[in-house]
């Protein structure tokens, strides 16, 4: 859990005295302690008066975002103007320093003469870094030698949404046009670093009130506690969300050992997006979690800006017909309607589940995923054959080709390259009505283009 190293001895003894603390109380105690100490570490004595009130509000509200309460003279507001862009940047940088976070330059826009007319500043923890594991590097020079794996580095990006925009107006000044003031409050340090950081806060090791070993022991105890109640914690969190917002929908199913086997949720934004852009939905189960061996199944779509959006999501322990049917039934209940078309991969269990749960919905295979598998299925000679690739793409991606023309061109291509008995191409041909535009008209062709764009821009890749 983030920030488990930032625990002092008083909090440790307090939690030991309350063995029956609930999941929500436990998370609130830990998160608020981490936030308080995190901002104390960043703020100087001169800034403590500004920060203390905001921290007290944070502890009272127990929220995951923090809107700091500081003096109005140093608080940026929409409409405030500055003589130069540098003056505005210095003003916001000072505000961030007082609040306890750092900023970095982001998007900018220049005029034709090269002069900057717009500049965004964001928190240094904005966004998220993908992967976490670097590619192997050479240990002995650029060529040859033994290869080794770099140590995994934890990213400090936590999708913080604190940002501001300065835009040049007709008077030549720079005006604050947009400001989002939800600041991140997540500390992502380990036990040893947390112990050293707390030493800096208190002044010396003698004032910490605990040893490095106690910091590590608390983190161990904390992980044991979470391991035993992680299922309860996520259910309680979703119940709290639904109590706060009646449009938040979730459902879960337990196995014979009372463990969470299936979980589905949809927030109000996703349900609203489905009402606007839910005519075609991509149902993808190719994502896995690295700890619990669960399958993450997002329901995604594309909006009018051709950006990938998420309607809902689920977690499954099994990729079988029963689990997919349960998930699709939950999706139908949450959205109160069904999409016109559902795009999936070639999973046979999905095919059966969609026919059972969404009998009136068109089911299509993702053409983009199919075409990306061609290189894996054909021989090494055909992989390098540009003419074969061009002819194949010209057949399967052609939205104007008729059914008869498709049949003739497909058989001609298979015979020319001796693929008439190829197992994978034969299976594709028997299932052609699920992915070839010519079989079902332009609607399927639109779905193919939709799936290609969705697969490339999906944030879960």
N, C-alpha and C positions, 0 to 999 in steps of 0.2 A: 504494500500500500504506500502511496506517495507520502513522504514526510514522516515515516515511522521513526526515523532517527531523532527527530526533534521532540523528544519526550524527556521531561525532567523527573526527578525523584518524587516530587510531590504528586504529580499526575500518576506516576507508577503506583505509589502507595494508595492513592485514591481508587484506582481501578481494582487493585487487589482487595480493597475493602468492600467492593460491590461486585461479587461474583455473578449476580443474577441480572446485570445490566442488560437492557434490551438492545437489539441491533441498531435501532434509530438513535437511542441515547449514546451508544458506543461510538457510532460514526460522528455524531455531533461533538462529543468530547474530544475525539482525536483530531477532527478537521479544524475545530476552533482553536485548539492548542497550537496546531501547526501554523495556522494563519497568523495568530497573535505573535508567535516567536519569529515567523518569517518576516513580518513587517517591522518588528522591533529591530531585527538584524540589519534592515535596509535603511532605517530612519535614524538620523542623528538626533542629539539632544535638542537642537534648535527646532527640529521638525516634530518633536513628540507631541506638542499641543495640537498640531494639525491632525496627526494620525490617530491619537487616542480616541477621539470622538467617533471616527469612522470604524475603528476596531470594535468599540463598544456596540455600535449598531450591528456590525457583522456577527458578534457573539450572540446578540439578542435575536437576530433574524435567522441565524443558522443557514445561510444561503451559500450556494456554490460560486456566486459572483459577488464582487465587492464594489460598491459605488462610494468612493472615499468622500468624507465630509471634511473639506478644508476651507480655509479663508476665501471669501468671495473675490478678493483682490487677485489671487493667484489661480482661480478656477477659470478655465476656458469655457466660454459660452458661444453659441451660434450667433453670428452677427458682429462679433468683436473684430476690430480691424487693427492692422499693424502697418507701419510705414514700409517695412521691407520683409521679405520672406524669412531672412535670417533672424529678424527680431521675433517673428512668430514662432519659429522653431525653438529659439532659446527660451521663450516663454513656456511652451509646452514641455520642454525638457526639464525645466525647473519644477513645473507642476508634477511631472512624473517622479522626480527625485524626492519631493516631499511625500508623495503617496507611497513610494517604496517600489517602483518598477522602472525599468529602462525602456527606451524607445529606439527605434531604428527607422531610417528612411525607407519609403515604399514607392508606390507608383508616382510618376510625375508626367506632366504634359508640357510640351514646349510649343511656342508660336513659330511661325515660319522663319522669323529672324533668329531663332534659337533661344529666345528668352523664356524662362520658366513661368508658366501661367497657372499651374496647379501642382500641388505637392501633398501626398498623403504621408502621415507618420503612423506607425503601428507599434504595439508592444513588442519587445524582443522575443516574447513567447507566442506570438501570433503564428497560426498555421501548424503544420505537423510534418515532420520528416519521415519519409517512408523507409521501410525495411528494418534498420537497426543493425544489420550485419553487413559489413563491407565485403567486397569481392576479395578473393585471395590475392596476396601480393608476393613478389619475389623477395626472398630473404637475402639473396646474394646477387645484386645487380638487376638489370632490366631483362636479361636473357639467361636462361638456364638456372641451375641451382634449385635448392629445395623451396617449395612454396609453403606458406603458412597462412593461417586464418587470423585476421585482425580481431582483437578483443571487441566484444559488443559494447557499443557506447550508447547509453540511454539518452534520448533526446530531451531537451528542456522545453520543447514546443508543446503547448497544452491547448492550442486553439483559442488563445485569449482574444477577446473581441474589442479591446480598447484601441480606438484609432481616431484620427482627426484629419480633416482636409482643409488646406489653405488654398483659396482661389483668388486670382487677381481680378479686381473690379475696375470699372471705367476710370476711377479716380487715381489708379496706379497703386492703391493700397492692396494688401492681402487680407481677405476676410475669412473667418472661420465659417464654412458653409455646412459642414456635417461633423458631428461628434458623437461617438458611441462610448459610453462611460462605464461599461461593464468590464471590470478588471479581473484578471486571473489571480487566484490566491492559492495556487498549488505549489508546494515545495517538494521537489523531487531529488532528495539526497538520501544517502545511506546512513547507517548507524554511526560509522566512524566519522564521516564528515559532519553529521549532525552533532556529535559530541564536541568536535573541534569548533563548530560554529557557535554552539552554546557557550563554550569557553570564552569566545570573543565577546559574546553578549554580556556575560557576567563579570568578565575581567580576568579571571584566573580559573585554573582547574579546581582549586579549593572551594570556589563559590558555586560550582555546578551542582553539587549535592548528589552526584552519582558517578560511577566509573564507566569506562568504555565498555567493560564486560556487561554491566547492567543495561546499557543501551542496546547491546546486541541481544541480550536475554529478553528484553521487552519486545524487540522486533520479532524474535522467535515465538514468544507467547502470543503476540498479536496475530501472526500468520496461522498459528494453530487454532486460535479462536475463529478466524475468518474461514479456515478450511472446514470447520465443523458446522458453520452456519451461513455459508455463502448463498445457498439456495434460499434460505429464509430471508436473508438481507435483500436479495433482488426482488422477491415477492413483496416484502414490506415497502421497498422503495416504490414499486409500481402502484401499490395500494395508496401510498401517500400522494403520488402524482394524480391518481384518479380522484382522490378526495379533494385535491386542490383544483382540478379541472375535470369536469364531467365528460368532456369530449375525448379524454385520453382513454383508449381502449386497450385491454390486455387480457390474455387468457393463458392458462397453464394446465399441464397434465402431469400427474405423478406416476411413477412406475410402482412395481410391487414392493420395492424397498423404501417407498416414500421419498424418493429423490426426483428432482425435476427432470422429466424426460422430454417435455415439449413446452415451448414458451413462444408466445406471439404477442406483439405489441404494435400499436399505431398511435402516433401523437396527433393533435388537432391539425398541425400544419400538413402532415402527410395525408390525412383524410380530406382536407380541403384541396390539396393538389390533385388527389384522385378524382374529385368531382369536376375538376377543370381539364385535366390531361390524362384521365384514366381510360381512354378508349383502347389503348394498347399497353400491356404490362409485360415486363421481363421478369421471369420467375427463375432465379439462378441459385443453384445449390452447390456451386463449385468452390465455396469458401469454407475453411476449417479453422477452428480455434486451436491454439497450440498447447493448451493446458488440460482442458476437459474433454478433448476429442469430440466436441460438438460440431455440428454442421450449421453454419450461419447462412440463412436464406433471406436475402433482401428482395423486396418487391420494388422494382425501379421503373422509371419511365423517362420521357424526354419532354421538356416544356417548350413553350413557344420561342425560347431563345436557343433551342437545341442544346440545352444543358441537362445533364442527368439529375433527376430528382428521385427521392425515396418516398414511397407511399407507406410502407410498413416493413417489418422484419420479423424473423423467427429464429429459434434455435431448436435443433433436433438431435436426438441421440442416434436415431436410425434413419436411413434413407430407404424406406419401404413405402408401399402403397398406403398403408394405414396412417403413417405419419404425415405424408404429403396431403392426404385427404383431410386429415384433421387441420392442418395448416391452412389449406384453401377454404375450408368451411369457416375458420376464424376470420380469414380475409374478407369473405363474402359478408359475414355478419358485421364486421367493423365498417365496411364501406357501404352497406345497404344496397349494393348493386354489384353487377359483374362487368368486367371489361368485354369489349367486342372481340379482342384477340389477345392470346397469351403466347409469349415466345419463351421457349426453353431450349435446353440442349437435348440430346437424343436419349435421355434416360428413360428406359421402358416403364419404370415405376411411376414417373411423372406423367407419362402418357395415359396410364390407366387411371391415376388419381384425378387428372383434369377431366377425363371423360365422366367420372363419377360425380365429382363435386361441381363442375361447371359444364353441364351437358350442352348448353346453348352457346358456349364460347368457342370461337375458332382457335384451334391449337396449331401453332407453326413452330418448326425448328429454326434455330438461329443460323442463318446462312453464313454469317461472319465466322462463327465458331466452326462450322463445317469446312469452309474454305481454308481456314488456318491449319486444318489437319491434313491437307493434301500432301504437303511435303513429307509428313511422317509416314504416309501410307504408300506412296509411290517409290520406285527405285531411285537410285542415285543419278542414273542417266536422265530420267524425266525431270528431276528437280532442276537440272541445268537447261532444260529445253524451254526456251522462251516462247516458241510457237505453240507448244502444248498448253502452257499456262494461259496465253492470250485466247486461244480457241475455247478452252474450258470456261474462262471468265465471260467470254462473249456469249456462251450458251446459257449459263446458269444465272447471270445477272441481267439478262435481256428481258425487260418488262413488256416489250411489244411483240415478242415471238409467240406464234400460235402453238397449240398443243402438237399438231402434226409436224410443224417445223422442228420443234424441240426433239421429238422422237427420232426424226431422221438425222439431225445433227449429232445427237448423243450417240446413237449406234455407229455412225460414221467415225466419230472420234474414238470410241472404244475399239473398233476394229482396226483402225489405223495404228494404234499404239499397243495392240495386243492386250487389251484390258477387259475383254468380254467375259472372262472367267475370274476376274479379280474380285475377291470376296467383299472388300469394302465398297467398291463402286457398284457392285451388284446390289448390295443392301441399300445404298443410296437411291438407286433407281427404283427399287420396290417401294420406297417411302417417299417418292418424288412429290406426291400430292401435299406433303407437309412442308416443303421448302422451295419448290420450283415455282416462280411467278406464273409461268405459262399454264400451270394446272388449275389455278384458282383466280386468275385475273390480276388486276393491278393492286388489289388490296394486299395480296401476299408479297408483291414486290415492294410496296411501301414498308411492310413489316421487316423485310430483309434489310433495307436501308436503315430503318429504325434500329434494328438489332445491332448493326455494324457500328452505328454512332454510339449507341448505349454501351456496347462492350468496350469501346475505346475510352470513353469519358467517365465510366463508373468509378466513384471514389473508393470502392472496396477492392479494386485491383491492386 
